[in-house]
Amino acid sequence: MGLISDLEFTAQFTSRQPYGNRGAVSQETALFALQRPPRRANGIKRGCPMAERNPKEQVRVHLTVCGGVQGVFFRVSAVEEAGRLGLRGWVRNLPEGSVELVAEGRKQKIEQMIRWCHQGPPGARVQDVQVLWEKYQGSFEYFSIKR
């Protein structure tokens, strides 16, 4: 890999940083990151398989998170948390200001996600989390932001 100019470095690497260009990154670090396989938005590999896919051990939950949860990176943070927990599903903003989330995975991991939703990312002011348990459907390959 040849040397790249500062302009090329900025154009190539800053688009891969979560939440835009926060903090300085050395060119050496950027070159290392550029050599790794590409990742989806926010540095999360979206297609990470769950550890166990036995439908008998899987559940599905439909959440509505109310309060000051839009404009605080709630959806992005939910994708990161779901990826960490090995969950699949989606999250989206609702017109009235709440966030809707559907997730599938092991019950223990889903419960951890529900606990996380009660707090949310820094800056979120969660007032209520409505939980609706549903039958596992296995209809998701990854966890994503739905628009």
Z-matrix of the N, CA and C atoms (Angstrom, degrees):
N
C 1 1.446
C 2 1.517 1 108.11
N 3 1.303 2 118.00 1 126.12
C 4 1.451 3 121.99 2 -178.29
C 5 1.515 4 111.35 3 -80.46
N 6 1.328 5 114.94 4 171.58
C 7 1.449 6 119.87 5 177.58
C 8 1.517 7 109.50 6 -72.69
N 9 1.333 8 115.62 7 146.82
C 10 1.456 9 119.84 8 179.24
C 11 1.515 10 109.19 9 -117.53
N 12 1.318 11 117.30 10 153.12
C 13 1.459 12 121.33 11 179.74
C 14 1.527 13 109.46 12 -74.28
N 15 1.337 14 115.28 13 165.77
C 16 1.469 15 119.93 14 178.19
C 17 1.523 16 110.67 15 -60.57
N 18 1.326 17 117.52 16 -37.63
C 19 1.457 18 120.68 17 179.50
C 20 1.525 19 111.02 18 -64.72
N 21 1.335 20 116.61 19 -44.84
C 22 1.466 21 119.92 20 177.98
C 23 1.524 22 110.32 21 -63.99
N 24 1.342 23 116.61 22 -40.68
C 25 1.454 24 121.73 23 178.82
C 26 1.524 25 110.18 24 -58.48
N 27 1.334 26 116.52 25 -48.34
C 28 1.456 27 120.93 26 -179.07
C 29 1.520 28 110.97 27 -62.52
N 30 1.320 29 116.87 28 -45.38
C 31 1.460 30 120.55 29 -177.71
C 32 1.516 31 111.98 30 -66.37
N 33 1.333 32 117.41 31 -39.27
C 34 1.459 33 120.38 32 -175.79
C 35 1.515 34 112.33 33 -80.23
N 36 1.330 35 118.08 34 -40.75
C 37 1.452 36 118.51 35 -170.79
C 38 1.521 37 113.86 36 -91.07
N 39 1.306 38 118.58 37 -39.32
C 40 1.456 39 118.37 38 -175.51
C 41 1.514 40 111.93 39 -63.26
N 42 1.325 41 118.42 40 -26.31
C 43 1.461 42 119.86 41 178.03
C 44 1.516 43 111.54 42 -70.91
N 45 1.313 44 118.34 43 -12.71
C 46 1.464 45 121.18 44 -179.45
C 47 1.521 46 112.96 45 -99.58
N 48 1.325 47 117.39 46 -4.96
C 49 1.453 48 119.25 47 -179.39
C 50 1.521 49 110.09 48 -83.06
N 51 1.349 50 117.65 49 142.51
C 52 1.457 51 119.40 50 176.93
C 53 1.520 52 110.95 51 -64.81
N 54 1.334 53 117.17 52 141.98
C 55 1.454 54 124.94 53 176.21
C 56 1.529 55 112.85 54 60.57
N 57 1.310 56 119.01 55 29.17
C 58 1.467 57 121.11 56 179.64
C 59 1.512 58 111.00 57 88.01
N 60 1.309 59 117.71 58 -149.61
C 61 1.461 60 121.83 59 -175.19
C 62 1.515 61 110.29 60 -101.01
N 63 1.315 62 117.85 61 81.56
C 64 1.458 63 122.43 62 176.47
C 65 1.515 64 108.87 63 -101.09
N 66 1.300 65 116.83 64 121.39
C 67 1.458 66 120.69 65 176.01
C 68 1.517 67 111.89 66 83.25
N 69 1.319 68 114.11 67 154.75
C 70 1.458 69 119.96 68 -179.16
C 71 1.526 70 110.00 69 -85.48
N 72 1.316 71 115.76 70 143.85
C 73 1.455 72 122.29 71 177.09
C 74 1.511 73 106.95 72 -128.70
N 75 1.316 74 116.38 73 130.66
C 76 1.456 75 118.49 74 -179.48
C 77 1.519 76 110.19 75 -69.41
N 78 1.326 77 115.61 76 155.18
C 79 1.457 78 120.19 77 179.96
C 80 1.527 79 110.00 78 -64.25
N 81 1.329 80 117.02 79 -32.96
C 82 1.467 81 121.05 80 178.24
C 83 1.536 82 110.48 81 -63.95
N 84 1.324 83 116.60 82 -43.90
C 85 1.459 84 120.77 83 177.18
C 86 1.518 85 110.72 84 -63.43
N 87 1.326 86 116.26 85 -41.55
C 88 1.461 87 120.09 86 179.91
C 89 1.518 88 111.22 87 -63.54
N 90 1.316 89 117.41 88 -41.67
C 91 1.459 90 120.45 89 179.89
C 92 1.525 91 110.47 90 -63.44
N 93 1.340 92 117.15 91 -39.96
C 94 1.453 93 120.67 92 177.06
C 95 1.520 94 110.20 93 -62.19
N 96 1.339 95 116.31 94 -44.87
C 97 1.468 96 120.61 95 -179.16
C 98 1.517 97 111.32 96 -64.13
N 99 1.323 98 117.36 97 -36.00
C 100 1.456 99 120.67 98 -179.17
C 101 1.522 100 112.61 99 -69.82
N 102 1.336 101 117.70 100 -20.31
C 103 1.453 102 121.36 101 -179.77
C 104 1.524 103 111.89 102 -83.29
N 105 1.340 104 117.14 103 -17.17
C 106 1.457 105 120.49 104 -179.87
C 107 1.518 106 109.91 105 -78.17
N 108 1.339 107 118.03 106 161.20
C 109 1.465 108 120.21 107 177.23
C 110 1.526 109 110.72 108 -57.49
N 111 1.318 110 118.65 109 147.95
C 112 1.463 111 120.52 110 -177.74
C 113 1.521 112 111.67 111 -64.71
N 114 1.313 113 114.71 112 147.09
C 115 1.465 114 122.11 113 176.85
C 116 1.514 115 108.03 114 -117.13
N 117 1.305 116 115.54 115 161.14
C 118 1.456 117 120.07 116 177.81
C 119 1.522 118 109.45 117 -78.67
N 120 1.299 119 116.75 118 -175.59
C 121 1.457 120 122.23 119 -178.80
C 122 1.517 121 111.04 120 -52.75
N 123 1.297 122 116.52 121 143.98
C 124 1.465 123 124.70 122 176.26
C 125 1.515 124 113.35 123 67.94
N 126 1.332 125 118.21 124 17.72
C 127 1.448 126 121.06 125 175.33
C 128 1.513 127 114.75 126 74.88
N 129 1.300 128 119.05 127 10.56
C 130 1.457 129 122.00 128 -177.75
C 131 1.518 130 109.41 129 -100.22
N 132 1.318 131 116.53 130 129.53
C 133 1.458 132 119.58 131 171.36
C 134 1.516 133 106.65 132 -75.57
N 135 1.324 134 116.44 133 115.68
C 136 1.455 135 120.13 134 -172.72
C 137 1.519 136 113.88 135 -76.17
N 138 1.322 137 118.73 136 -22.14
C 139 1.448 138 120.18 137 -174.31
C 140 1.513 139 114.16 138 -100.38
N 141 1.326 140 118.06 139 23.82
C 142 1.457 141 120.76 140 -178.01
C 143 1.517 142 110.33 141 -63.59
N 144 1.323 143 118.06 142 124.91
C 145 1.461 144 119.82 143 -178.92
C 146 1.521 145 111.02 144 -73.72
N 147 1.312 146 115.95 145 149.65
C 148 1.462 147 120.52 146 174.88
C 149 1.524 148 108.54 147 -74.44
N 150 1.304 149 115.97 148 153.49
C 151 1.459 150 120.74 149 -178.10
C 152 1.525 151 111.25 150 -63.88
N 153 1.307 152 116.10 151 -41.05
C 154 1.464 153 120.31 152 -178.72
C 155 1.520 154 108.72 153 -127.27
N 156 1.314 155 116.99 154 136.26
C 157 1.459 156 119.97 155 179.30
C 158 1.521 157 111.42 156 -122.59
N 159 1.317 158 117.10 157 25.61
C 160 1.454 159 121.40 158 176.61
C 161 1.528 160 108.58 159 -70.69
N 162 1.340 161 118.32 160 112.20
C 163 1.468 162 120.41 161 -176.66
C 164 1.525 163 113.99 162 -55.72
N 165 1.319 164 118.10 163 -26.89
C 166 1.468 165 120.10 164 -179.84
C 167 1.524 166 111.62 165 -67.48
N 168 1.323 167 116.97 166 -25.49
C 169 1.461 168 121.08 167 -178.47
C 170 1.525 169 112.41 168 -97.93
N 171 1.320 170 117.40 169 0.44
C 172 1.454 171 121.98 170 -175.12
C 173 1.526 172 111.21 171 -100.69
N 174 1.329 173 115.63 172 148.83
C 175 1.458 174 122.16 173 175.35
C 176 1.529 175 108.52 174 -134.40
N 177 1.314 176 114.35 175 169.04
C 178 1.460 177 121.16 176 178.00
C 179 1.519 178 107.45 177 -131.76
N 180 1.328 179 116.58 178 140.87
C 181 1.454 180 121.08 179 178.65
C 182 1.526 181 108.99 180 -133.50
N 183 1.319 182 114.89 181 144.59
C 184 1.463 183 122.64 182 176.87
C 185 1.522 184 105.98 183 -118.16
N 186 1.328 185 117.51 184 116.88
C 187 1.461 186 122.18 185 -176.44
C 188 1.518 187 110.86 186 -115.29
N 189 1.314 188 115.68 187 145.19
C 190 1.458 189 122.22 188 167.95
C 191 1.521 190 106.32 189 -124.69
N 192 1.330 191 115.36 190 118.79
C 193 1.460 192 121.57 191 -176.89
C 194 1.525 193 107.44 192 -105.19
N 195 1.337 194 116.39 193 119.94
C 196 1.468 195 121.91 194 -175.72
C 197 1.523 196 110.79 195 -109.54
N 198 1.317 197 115.24 196 153.10
C 199 1.462 198 121.70 197 178.92
C 200 1.518 199 109.65 198 125.48
N 201 1.310 200 116.35 199 -154.53
C 202 1.465 201 121.87 200 177.55
C 203 1.513 202 109.07 201 -85.68
N 204 1.327 203 116.03 202 77.49
C 205 1.467 204 120.33 203 -173.15
C 206 1.526 205 113.46 204 -119.84
N 207 1.319 206 117.44 205 3.91
C 208 1.461 207 120.08 206 175.26
C 209 1.522 208 108.90 207 -109.12
N 210 1.325 209 115.67 208 144.12
C 211 1.456 210 120.67 209 -178.68
C 212 1.509 211 113.70 210 80.88
N 213 1.338 212 117.54 211 14.81
C 214 1.476 213 121.71 212 -179.90
C 215 1.528 214 110.78 213 -126.81
N 216 1.330 215 117.11 214 21.81
C 217 1.469 216 123.57 215 -179.33
C 218 1.530 217 112.40 216 63.61
N 219 1.335 218 117.13 217 30.81
C 220 1.457 219 119.85 218 -179.63
C 221 1.524 220 110.80 219 -63.38
N 222 1.331 221 117.81 220 -46.91
C 223 1.465 222 120.59 221 -177.74
C 224 1.528 223 111.29 222 -63.75
N 225 1.315 224 116.83 223 -45.68
C 226 1.467 225 120.65 224 179.59
C 227 1.517 226 110.36 225 -61.53
N 228 1.335 227 116.04 226 -44.44
C 229 1.464 228 120.14 227 179.44
C 230 1.524 229 111.40 228 -66.02
N 231 1.336 230 117.09 229 -34.49
C 232 1.469 231 120.72 230 177.79
C 233 1.526 232 110.47 231 -65.98
N 234 1.333 233 117.16 232 -39.27
C 235 1.470 234 120.37 233 176.65
C 236 1.524 235 110.02 234 -62.56
N 237 1.319 236 116.86 235 -42.78
C 238 1.470 237 120.58 236 178.75
C 239 1.523 238 111.20 237 -63.42
N 240 1.335 239 116.83 238 -45.13
C 241 1.474 240 121.00 239 -179.61
C 242 1.524 241 110.82 240 -65.17
N 243 1.326 242 116.91 241 -42.87
C 244 1.466 243 120.62 242 178.70
C 245 1.529 244 110.40 243 -63.00
N 246 1.325 245 117.38 244 -40.03
C 247 1.461 246 120.72 245 176.82
C 248 1.521 247 111.68 246 -62.52
N 249 1.330 248 116.11 247 -40.70
C 250 1.469 249 120.94 248 178.43
C 251 1.524 250 110.96 249 -63.55
N 252 1.337 251 116.31 250 -35.44
C 253 1.463 252 121.44 251 -178.02
C 254 1.531 253 113.18 252 -88.26
N 255 1.323 254 117.59 253 -9.11
C 256 1.459 255 120.82 254 -179.58
C 257 1.517 256 113.57 255 77.38
N 258 1.322 257 116.91 256 30.49
C 259 1.462 258 121.33 257 -179.16
C 260 1.525 259 110.92 258 -94.61
N 261 1.318 260 114.74 259 161.69
C 262 1.461 261 121.95 260 177.19
C 263 1.510 262 108.02 261 -127.17
N 264 1.338 263 116.27 262 150.03
C 265 1.451 264 119.98 263 179.24
C 266 1.507 265 111.44 264 149.57
N 267 1.343 266 116.36 265 -146.59
C 268 1.460 267 120.55 266 -179.75
C 269 1.519 268 110.96 267 -155.04
N 270 1.334 269 114.10 268 165.03
C 271 1.454 270 122.06 269 176.64
C 272 1.521 271 107.12 270 -140.34
N 273 1.353 272 117.11 271 144.71
C 274 1.462 273 120.26 272 177.70
C 275 1.523 274 110.42 273 -153.20
N 276 1.344 275 114.59 274 156.95
C 277 1.457 276 121.32 275 173.26
C 278 1.521 277 109.13 276 -79.60
N 279 1.320 278 116.27 277 145.13
C 280 1.455 279 121.90 278 173.98
C 281 1.530 280 108.95 279 -106.84
N 282 1.328 281 117.06 280 151.79
C 283 1.464 282 120.27 281 -175.21
C 284 1.535 283 114.46 282 -57.57
N 285 1.321 284 118.02 283 -31.33
C 286 1.472 285 119.84 284 -176.81
C 287 1.525 286 113.27 285 -81.56
N 288 1.346 287 118.15 286 1.59
C 289 1.461 288 121.15 287 174.51
C 290 1.519 289 115.47 288 106.17
N 291 1.310 290 117.55 289 -2.12
C 292 1.467 291 120.11 290 177.62
C 293 1.531 292 109.83 291 -94.80
N 294 1.311 293 115.34 292 177.34
C 295 1.461 294 122.26 293 178.56
C 296 1.523 295 108.15 294 -122.64
N 297 1.319 296 116.45 295 134.52
C 298 1.464 297 122.90 296 178.31
C 299 1.516 298 108.67 297 -108.26
N 300 1.324 299 116.49 298 138.99
C 301 1.457 300 121.77 299 -176.61
C 302 1.525 301 108.97 300 -140.97
N 303 1.311 302 116.48 301 132.98
C 304 1.469 303 122.36 302 173.01
C 305 1.518 304 106.60 303 -122.56
N 306 1.327 305 116.82 304 128.18
C 307 1.463 306 120.60 305 -177.88
C 308 1.517 307 110.68 306 -137.86
N 309 1.323 308 114.72 307 145.95
C 310 1.461 309 122.14 308 174.93
C 311 1.518 310 108.74 309 -126.83
N 312 1.331 311 114.86 310 145.26
C 313 1.456 312 120.53 311 178.32
C 314 1.513 313 110.64 312 163.25
N 315 1.332 314 115.82 313 -167.82
C 316 1.460 315 120.49 314 177.55
C 317 1.525 316 109.82 315 -65.60
N 318 1.321 317 116.79 316 142.06
C 319 1.466 318 121.32 317 -175.01
C 320 1.528 319 112.03 318 -55.85
N 321 1.309 320 117.36 319 -42.06
C 322 1.468 321 121.15 320 -179.87
C 323 1.530 322 110.45 321 -59.80
N 324 1.315 323 117.37 322 -41.87
C 325 1.468 324 121.69 323 -179.72
C 326 1.524 325 111.18 324 -71.11
N 327 1.324 326 116.83 325 -37.44
C 328 1.469 327 120.96 326 176.59
C 329 1.529 328 109.69 327 -62.74
N 330 1.321 329 117.24 328 -42.35
C 331 1.464 330 120.79 329 178.77
C 332 1.526 331 110.99 330 -62.77
N 333 1.338 332 116.94 331 -37.10
C 334 1.464 333 120.40 332 175.66
C 335 1.531 334 110.52 333 -63.90
N 336 1.327 335 117.01 334 -39.21
C 337 1.466 336 121.04 335 178.48
C 338 1.521 337 110.70 336 -65.45
N 339 1.322 338 116.84 337 -39.49
C 340 1.469 339 120.46 338 178.23
C 341 1.527 340 109.84 339 -62.78
N 342 1.337 341 117.28 340 -44.23
C 343 1.464 342 120.81 341 177.35
C 344 1.527 343 110.62 342 -60.16
N 345 1.343 344 116.47 343 -41.09
C 346 1.462 345 120.24 344 178.53
C 347 1.535 346 110.11 345 -62.98
N 348 1.323 347 117.47 346 -40.99
C 349 1.471 348 121.49 347 -179.12
C 350 1.522 349 112.15 348 -62.77
N 351 1.324 350 118.27 349 -28.73
C 352 1.463 351 120.89 350 177.85
C 353 1.522 352 111.45 351 -66.62
N 354 1.312 353 117.38 352 -22.70
C 355 1.461 354 121.47 353 178.77
C 356 1.522 355 110.53 354 -107.33
N 357 1.326 356 117.47 355 -47.78
C 358 1.454 357 121.93 356 -178.70
C 359 1.513 358 112.17 357 73.71
N 360 1.326 359 116.76 358 -171.17
C 361 1.461 360 120.75 359 -179.77
C 362 1.529 361 110.70 360 -77.19
N 363 1.337 362 117.32 361 168.69
C 364 1.471 363 119.19 362 175.19
C 365 1.530 364 109.26 363 -57.36
N 366 1.298 365 116.83 364 136.63
C 367 1.457 366 121.58 365 -179.30
C 368 1.516 367 113.52 366 98.78
N 369 1.322 368 118.13 367 -19.69
C 370 1.465 369 120.74 368 179.24
C 371 1.526 370 109.76 369 -77.81
N 372 1.314 371 115.80 370 144.20
C 373 1.464 372 122.05 371 175.75
C 374 1.532 373 106.98 372 -121.39
N 375 1.313 374 115.95 373 83.19
C 376 1.465 375 121.15 374 -177.12
C 377 1.526 376 109.19 375 -76.80
N 378 1.337 377 115.52 376 125.86
C 379 1.463 378 120.74 377 177.94
C 380 1.520 379 111.59 378 -100.31
N 381 1.338 380 116.27 379 -34.61
C 382 1.465 381 119.34 380 -176.12
C 383 1.525 382 109.02 381 -157.57
N 384 1.329 383 115.81 382 146.63
C 385 1.460 384 122.18 383 173.17
C 386 1.522 385 107.01 384 -126.51
N 387 1.320 386 116.11 385 114.58
C 388 1.461 387 121.49 386 177.30
C 389 1.519 388 107.85 387 -90.84
N 390 1.327 389 116.57 388 127.20
C 391 1.466 390 122.58 389 -175.08
C 392 1.519 391 109.72 390 -115.56
N 393 1.326 392 115.91 391 126.81
C 394 1.452 393 121.63 392 176.20
C 395 1.525 394 108.08 393 -127.99
N 396 1.329 395 116.34 394 110.56
C 397 1.465 396 120.60 395 179.00
C 398 1.520 397 108.68 396 -78.18
N 399 1.325 398 116.01 397 137.36
C 400 1.457 399 121.83 398 179.95
C 401 1.518 400 109.72 399 -130.27
N 402 1.318 401 115.71 400 167.59
C 403 1.454 402 121.20 401 177.21
C 404 1.534 403 109.72 402 -73.77
N 405 1.314 404 116.34 403 136.15
C 406 1.464 405 121.80 404 178.51
C 407 1.525 406 109.98 405 -59.62
N 408 1.336 407 116.57 406 133.32
C 409 1.457 408 121.18 407 -179.49
C 410 1.527 409 113.04 408 -116.12
N 411 1.322 410 117.75 409 -22.30
C 412 1.462 411 120.79 410 -179.46
C 413 1.518 412 113.36 411 65.53
N 414 1.323 413 116.94 412 33.76
C 415 1.463 414 120.15 413 -173.63
C 416 1.532 415 114.55 414 -96.71
N 417 1.331 416 118.98 415 5.82
C 418 1.457 417 121.13 416 -177.95
C 419 1.520 418 111.17 417 -118.67
N 420 1.319 419 115.69 418 143.94
C 421 1.462 420 121.48 419 176.13
C 422 1.527 421 111.42 420 -97.27
N 423 1.329 422 117.36 421 -23.90
C 424 1.458 423 122.53 422 -176.61
C 425 1.523 424 107.98 423 -157.77
N 426 1.319 425 117.21 424 -178.55
C 427 1.460 426 122.26 425 177.33
C 428 1.517 427 107.80 426 -109.54
N 429 1.326 428 116.94 427 128.82
C 430 1.463 429 119.47 428 -173.86
C 431 1.518 430 111.66 429 -142.43
N 432 1.325 431 114.46 430 170.26
C 433 1.456 432 121.51 431 172.83
C 434 1.521 433 107.07 432 -90.05
N 435 1.315 434 115.92 433 124.32
C 436 1.458 435 121.72 434 179.77
C 437 1.523 436 107.98 435 -99.59
N 438 1.303 437 115.87 436 134.15
C 439 1.476 438 119.42 437 -178.38
C 440 1.504 439 111.08 438 -108.62
